[in-house]
Amino acid sequence: MDWGILSARKSSAWSARAAVVALAGAVTFSHAQQSGWRPERPVEIVVPSAAGAATDGTARLIQRILQNTRIVDVPVVVVNKPGGGQTLAMNYLDQRAGDGHYLLNSTMSLMTNHIQGRSKVNYTDYTPLAILFSEYMTLVVRPDSPLKTGRDIEERLKKDPNSVSIAVGIAVGGTNHLTVALVTKAMGIDVKKLKTVVFQANAHALTAIMGGHVDLSSMSLATAWNATQQGKLRIIAITSDRRLGGALADIPTWKEQGFDVVFTNTRFILGPKGMSPAQTAYWDAAFERLVENEEWKNEVRKNDWVLDYLGSRQSSQRLAGIYKQLKGALVDAGLAKE
């Protein structure tokens, strides 16, 4: 099952766009600084998860690059607001309307909560600033688990859907849970019948699976691979359309195991509603420089993220497409209404 925009792939278009950005980025940023708005006090990157989660790690990477390279010449701080499937973070942003000093490092859980009616707010209630990258998702077990392949999971679940406990972070219908739903639907199993344990933070779900409190968990490739290298987890499969390269080449895809599942989690930056064109232009220029930074490129390669950077204008269009396809996926899995 290939969800189109959700399964973004690397392309030569990125290389061409990167060359243009590299050539024009410094000029654009200088122009933005001279002709418009710029931060006058510390910038806050709001994270809708606890410290140690994947979104937190990405936010701290952004913070470090923005400060160390002086892309932003005021202090940049990370503020964690976990809970409620991004609701607490969004409420925090709601109180800063029109203020370009606040950024939200967001995920598709914001959209899935809205689609399922658990939240009244959507990305359209804020200012889309950038799509930075997408990442593949995994299902993982402990190294000593008897579950070795997707077929093992399918066999167990078809005999008894409650025989496998599954940890997911943040919310039912969120990105991690949707990954489980897509996989089990491909197996012919109703995700609503599974024994699913929902944790307030992805970091808590990680602790649960590593501690042996659950049998299976869904998480990003970067988080899973880090724990795998430490000998704490084993990856059953990845949601890419083909095997990745390098150290990740031994990780099988769902497709090669007979389950048509291709899926990526898009990571994007939002600002408060009501930001001015000058504020948006400033952050457009800043993020153009960020994605051309060598430390950023190294992290992209290390985590095998899918580079699909877009600025504010194109981000709005892409997010609209992702929302539409997410709704289709959730309805198809029985997790949302038409």
Stockholm file with secondary structure:
# STOCKHOLM 1.0

chainA/1-338         MDWGILSARKSSAWSARAAVVALAGAVTFSHAQQSGWRPERPVEIVVPSAAGAATDGTARLIQRILQNTRIVDVPVVVVNKPGGGQTLAMNYLDQRAGDGHYLLNSTMSLMTNHIQGRSKVNYTDYTPLAILFSEYMTLVVRPDSPLKTGRDIEERLKKDPNSVSIAVGIAVGGTNHLTVALVTKAMGIDVKKLKTVVFQANAHALTAIMGGHVDLSSMSLATAWNATQQGKLRIIAITSDRRLGGALADIPTWKEQGFDVVFTNTRFILGPKGMSPAQTAYWDAAFERLVENEEWKNEVRKNDWVLDYLGSRQSSQRLAGIYKQLKGALVDAGLAKE
#=GR chainA/1-338 SS CBCGGGGCCCCHHHHHHHHHHHHHHHHHHHHHHHHSCCCCSCEEEEESSCTTSHHHHHHHHHHHHHHHTTSSCSCEEEEECCCGGGHHHHHHHHTTTTCTTEEEEECTHHHHHHHTTSCSCCGGGSEEEEEEEEEEEEEEECTTCSCCSHHHHHHHHHHCTTSSEEEEESCTTSHHHHHHHHHHHHTTCCGGGSEEEEESSHHHHHHHHHTTSSSEEEEEHHHHHHHHHTTSCEEEEECSSSCCCGGGTTSCBTGGGTCCCBCEEEEEEEECTTCCHHHHHHHHHHHHHHHTSHHHHHHHHHHTCBCCCBCHHHHHHHHHHHHHHHHHHHHHTTSSCC
#=GC SS_cons         CBCGGGGCCCCHHHHHHHHHHHHHHHHHHHHHHHHSCCCCSCEEEEESSCTTSHHHHHHHHHHHHHHHTTSSCSCEEEEECCCGGGHHHHHHHHTTTTCTTEEEEECTHHHHHHHTTSCSCCGGGSEEEEEEEEEEEEEEECTTCSCCSHHHHHHHHHHCTTSSEEEEESCTTSHHHHHHHHHHHHTTCCGGGSEEEEESSHHHHHHHHHTTSSSEEEEEHHHHHHHHHTTSCEEEEECSSSCCCGGGTTSCBTGGGTCCCBCEEEEEEEECTTCCHHHHHHHHHHHHHHHTSHHHHHHHHHHTCBCCCBCHHHHHHHHHHHHHHHHHHHHHTTSSCC
//
